[in-house]
Amino acid sequence: MTNVFDDPRITAVGLLFEAHAGLSARFNAQLEEHGLSAVEFEVITRLARSPGNQLRMTDLAAQTSLSTSGVTRVVDRMERDGLLTRRACPNDRRSSYAVVTAAGMQRLNETLPGHLQMIEQWFTGQLDPEALTALLDGLRRVRDAAHPCATAGSDDTTFAQETATNQP
């Protein structure tokens, strides 16, 4: 009889959690040096990588591990710090966008070089190019199955349609 705890599925999830915990600890220390929490870094990075450096608040919540009220609290705090601002959605009064400010982009640009260096040292640099490509493919498939809303609001066509309606 085989030991259920030797099941490779348990090993795979355990290794994923252990890798995440180790990387998070290293990344959190570096982010704190720049006055950002891991959640704030995730929010500002997702916004900076989105069309117009903005996302609807609901899409931002869907892309992160935060609830809509959690996103509101984080955006409130980051807005007070001058890193983000809110902009009303032109075609939906109930929605608003979180938008990265110039100060937010500056903070991100100051943080990224060290962060990228750590990613290379502790994560991507541990894998040869083929292994990294395979890992990225596998992670995308798992993400799409387990968290299909993770890319909500990142469609350029939505942004382009809304921007076009605001042109004079």
Buried (B, 14 or more C-beta within 10 A) or exposed (E): EEEEEEEEEEEEEEEEEEEEEEBEEBBEEBBEEBEBBEBBBBBBBBBBEBBBBBBBBBBBBBBBEBEEEEBBEBBEBBBEBEBBBBEEBEEEEEEBBBBBBEEBBEBBEEBBEBBEEBBEEBBBEEEEEEEBEEEEEEEEEEEEEEEEEBBBBBEEEBBEEBEEEEEE
